[in-house]
Amino acid sequence: MSWKEYYQSHQMTADEAVAHIKSGNRVVVGHAVGEPCHLVSTMVQHAEDYRDVEIVHMVAMGKCEYCKPEYAGHFRHNSLFLGGTSREAVAAGRADFTPCFLFEVPKLFETTLPVDVALISVTPPDENGRCSLGVSVDYTYAAAKHAKYVIAQVNAKMPRTFGAYLDVTDIDSFVLWDEPILVLPPPKITEVEEAIGRNCASLIQDGDTLQLGIGAIPDAVLRFLRDKKDLGIHSETFSDGVVDLVEAGVITNAKKKLHPGKFVSTLMMGTQRLYDFVDNNPDVELYPVDYSNHPNTIAKNENMVSINSAIQVDLMGQVNAETIGPRQFSGIGGQVDYIRGTALAVNGRSIIAMHSQAKGASKIVADLDDGAVVTTSRCDVDYVVTEYGVAHLKGHTLRDRARALISIAHPDFRPELAKAYEARFHEPLP
């Protein structure tokens, strides 16, 4: 049977496809804006057909209706990274959270989280019968490879990306349904984010390879890199701000030691402008996350700079990037993957960039809140940046770390932190 015959014979409606989901199954949903929204909504419409179906997802950018109270007993969400649509369900006990490093998620699908059904989004097949996973390769590729049954929403509006493909024979059911890819609007950048961005940019040199997240701080950093030359991208994701620097001739990937000339990522989230940029662009390669985010892979990039964020940093340098007290707010994601990979790279530098305060409280604290977790250890943290400056922690004593962190805390909270310093080190803050 040719791939075309296989493809034609395995097409069906979404209702027919989700009938292959059985009670008690574990269903892994394609990640972030690569979510097959039509398949997920159809599955939810058939909720009465299921009992105890576990929905494994990381950042759910869709409606996440299976988390609603009325679907308890039919679906139970197992989140690998909380977002706005899943926090309440986890807090209320209707859903679960599994802590994990992002690069290790594919391994979980072979061990503790075996996959019964994968719901994924793909492009129409090319002339060789290969489908691109578009803007969500990450763990979605592994889910499809390890699932007992794979249902793909074939979406002609999905950008075709290079780096990883699925053959049509890797897929069991095809549902042809075009719909716009979910977009992430550009964030509003204030003077505070601009100051943070300017301070981060001071640590970036010509020829560096960058890992950037999404949001106001990463976009603000990009604003202050227009005087740099030959920057590269090896990142878990990147956003529209990167396209601006490509057009300005700042990002060329010319100095990269690994995949020279190429943008390397594992997923995308942004506006249609970003999706148009990556569509059929041979200079952009998206790889499975157990390759792109593996610290050993990241370490092969010389002059690697990673930029991540935090909810709190204590005076020892411990980073909490995922909980508010004991309440799970987000997740680990790729922060530790990149910080550790960057530490192994020649001339690598990792940055924790954050506001100095949030909702009237300091984000630099004497001690993490009760119940808060340590996402990144004090031995891993290199630089911490706020709008008030840069604190270099790696290789410095606890005393020096505390001094440096207090110097970049919000001025309103420095007296309180100075008292904590004096109590801990038995001397006044210099």
N, C-alpha and C positions, 0 to 999 in steps of 0.2 A: 504494500500500500504506500503510495506517495504521500509526502507531507501534506499536500493540498487535499487529497482524499481524506486523510486523517482529520485535518482541520474542519472540513465540511461535515464530516460524519459525527463530530463531537460538539457541534453547536446546538444550543438549546436556550430556552427562556430562563430568566433568573428564577422563576418559581420552580421549574424543573430541576435546576442546578442545586438550589438550597435544599431540595428534598433528599439529597445525599448526606446532609447533616443529620446525625442521629442523637438521641438523648444520651447524655454522658460524654459526648465527644469534647475534645479540646480543639477549638477553632482559633487559628492564628490569622489576624487581619493585617493586610499590608499597611506599612507604617506611614504616619503623618499625612502629607498631602498626596501620597500614593494610595490612600485608602480607596477601595472600590465602593464608592458610596451607594451605588445602585444595588449591589449585592448585599451590602450590610442592611440597608433599609428593607429589602425584600426578606431577608432572614428575620428581621424584627417583626415584620408583618405576619410571619408564620410562627410567632412565639408559642402559640398554643400547641404546636406540634412537638415541642421540645420540653424536656426536663433536664435540669442540671447541665446545661451546655456551658463550658468554660470558654470565655472570650479572652484571648491573650493579645494584648496590644501594647504599644509603647506610648508615644504621644498621639492621642486621638484628636485629630483636627476636625472630624466630622461631628455629627449630632450626638453620638455616644448614647443613643436612646436605650440601649440594652442595660444601661446603668440605672434607669429610672426605677423607683420603688415598685411600680406595677408589674415589672418583669422579674421580680424576685421569684426564685424557684424555677424559672425558665432559663435565665442566663445568670452567670456570675462572672464579673470582670476580674481578670488578673492583670494588673497594670505593671509594666516594667519601668514606667516613668509617668508620674501624674501630670495632668493638665487641668485646665479650668473645667472641663466637662466630666472629669472623673474624681476630683478631690472629694467632693461631698459624699459620693458613694463609698469610698474607702473610709472616710471619717465616720460614716454611719454604720460601718460593718457589713454593708451589702456587697462590697468588692474587696479585693486583696491587692497587696503590693508585694512584688518580689524584687529585693535589691540585687543588682547585678552590674558588672562592668559591661558597657555596650559591646565591646569586642568579643565578649564571651557568650553573648546571647545565642549565636548559631550552635555553639556546643551544647547549650541547654536543650535544644530541640533534638539532640541525640541522646540525652541523658535523662534529666529530671522532668523535662517538659516535652515528651514525645507528641508529635503533631498528628491529629486525625485528619483535619481538613484545613487547607490554606485558602483564604480568600484574597486574591491579589488583583492588581491592575497591570495590564500590559498594553503595548502598542500592537497594531496589526502585524502579522508576520512579514518579514522581508522576503526577498526572492529565494533565500535559502531555508525558509521555514523557521526563522529565529525571531522571537519576540523580545523586545526590550522591556525592562522593568521601569524605564523612564526615570522619574525623579525619586524613586524609592527602591534602591537595591539593598542596602543595609542588611537587616535580618530577613527581609522578605525573600531574598534569593534562597537562603538556607531553609526557610519554612516551606517553600515550594519543592525543594530538593528532598526534604525529609518527610513531607506529608504523605499519608496514605491516599489522600484524594485532594486534587488541586482544581479549584474553580477560578477561572480568570475572567475578569471583565475586560473585554477588548475595546479600548477607548482610542479612537483616532485622534483625539485632542491631547493625548499623552505625548509629551516630547520624547523623541527617540534619542537615547544616550548610548555612548560607547563604553566598553569595559566589561560588561557581563550580560549574558543573554540566556534565555530559556528556549530550547527547541519546543516546537509544538507538541512533540510526543512526551514532554515533561508535564503536560497539562492534560487533565481528564475532561473538563467541561469548559466550553467557551461561550460566554454570554456577550453578544455584540451590543454594546450600549455606549454611545458617546455622550459625554457630559463635561463641562468645564472642570479643569483641575482646581482644587482648592487653592486660594491665594492667601498670602500673609501680607497685609498692607504695610507700607513702610512706617517705622515707628517715629514718633515725635521726638526730636532731639533738642534738649534744653541746654542752657549755659553750663549746667552741672555736667551733663554727659560730654559736652565739648571739652571741658577742663580735664575730665578723665581721659578722653580720647587723646588730647594733646600730651598728657603725661605718659600714656602708653606708647605713643609714637616716638617719644624720646628714647625708647629702648630698642627701636627697630632700625636696622641698618640696611643699606643698599644690598641687594642680593639675597635677603632673608626669605625663607619660606614660611608662610603664615597659616596658622589654624585659627579661624574666627568662628564664633557662634552667630546667632541671629539676635536682633534686638537693637536697642538704642545705643548701647555702649560699643559693640562691634562696628556699627555703622559710623559712630562718631570717630572711632580710631581711623577708619578709612579716610575720613575727611582731612586728616592731618598727615597723609602719606603722599601727597601729590609732588613733593620735592624728592621722593625716593626714586631709585632706579632698579629695574630688573627684579622686582619682587615676584615671588611664586606662591602658589596655593596648594597645600596638602591639608585638607580640612574635612572634618565630619560633615559639615555643610557650609554653604556660603550664600549670601543674599545679594540683592540688587546693587549694593554699594560696590561690590567687586567689579561689576560691569562698568561702572563709572571709571574706575582706575584702569581697566583694560582699554577703554576708549581713549583715556588720557596717555596711554603708553607707559604707565607705571608698572603694571603687572604684565610680565612677559613670560614668566616661567623659564627664562633662558639660563639661569644660574643653578637650576635644580640638579641635584645629583641623581635623584630617583625620579623616573618618568620626566626627563627634561622636556620642556616645551608643553607640558600637559597640566591642566587643572585636575587634581585628584580629589575626589570626594566620595561619599557613600549615599548622600541624600540631598535634596534641595527643598527649600521653602522660601517663597517670595512672591513677586507679582508676575503677571504674564510677560513682562519685559524680560525677567530672568529666564522663564521657561522658553521664550523665543531664542534667547542667547544660547542655551544649552542644546536646543533641538537640532539634531543632525550635525552637531559641532564636533569634528574629530579631535579638537584640542581639549575637549572635556571628557574625562573618563570617570565613571562611577563604578566602584568595586564593592564586593561584599564586605561587610563591616569587620569580619574576622581577619581580613587583609588590611583594609585601609586604616583601621583603628588599632591594629595590633602594635603594641609598643616597639616590637622589633622592626616592624615596617617603618614606623614613624622615625625611628632612630637613624634610618639610612638617609634621611634628609639632613644635610649639613646646614648650619645656621637656621635651625628651626625655632620658631617663636609661637607659643600657644597662648591664647587669651581666653580665660574663662571667668566665671563670676561666682559670687558667694552670697549667702544670707547673713552669715556672721564669720568673723575671724577673731580668735581669742589672742591674748597677749603672748602666748607661746607660738602662735602661728598655725594653730589647728583651724581647718576650714570646714564649716558646715554649709553645704550648698543645697540642702534638700529638705530640711525640716524646720518648722516653727515650733520650738519646744519639742514635744513628742509627736506632734502632728505632721504626718508626711505631706509635703507641699509639692515637691517635684520628684527628682530622682538623681541618680549618679550620672547617667548618660555616659558621654565620652570624656568627661573631665579628667579622670585619673588615667585613662588610656593615653591621653595626649601629654599630660604632665610627666608621666613616667617615660614615655617615648622621647619626649623633648629632652629630658635629663640625660638620656643616653646618646643624644645626637652631638656631633661636634659643634661647639659654640651654640648649644641650645639654651633657650631662655623661656621660662614659663611665667605667666603673669596671671594673678587673680585681680581682676578689675571690678570695682564696685563703688556705689555711692557710700559716702561716709555715714549716712543716716537714712532711716526709713521710718515713716510714721512716728516721728518724734523720738526715736530711739537710736542709739549709736549701733553701727554694724561692727565696729571694733569694740570688743568687750573684754573685761577682765577674765571672765569664764563663760563658756557657752551656756546657753539656757538649760535648765533642768530638762532632761529628756532629749535634748538635741543630739544629733549624731555627728561623728567626724567623717566627712566625705573624703577629704584629702589630709593626710597626716602632716604633722609639723616638719617631718624630715623631707617630705616631698615638695613643700612650698618654696618657691624661689623668690619672686617679687610679688608684692601687694601694692596696688595702685588705687588711690581715690582722687577726688578732685583737688585734694590738698597736697598731693605729692606722691613720691615713690619710696617704698620701704623694701630694702633688700634683706631677706631673712636667711637664705641658705648659707651655711657655714658660720653663722653668727651665734653668739651666746644667747641664752634666754634673756639676760639683762639687756643686751643690745637690741634684740628683737622687740622687746617691750617698748624701749625708747623710740625705736624707729616707727612702730605702729602708732604709738600715741602722737607722734609728730604729724601723722597724716589723718588722724581722727578729726571729726568735726570739733571746732573750738569749744562749743557748748559742753562737750563731754570730756574734755581733756582734764579738768580738775578732778573729776571722779576717778578717771583712769590713773591719774597721778597718785591718788590716795591708795589705789590698789597696788601700784608699783612699789610705793613706800612700804606697804604692809608685807609684800612678797619678798622684796630685796633688802629691806632694813636700811634703806637710805632714801633721801628725798630725790625726786626726779631732777636730774641736772637741768 
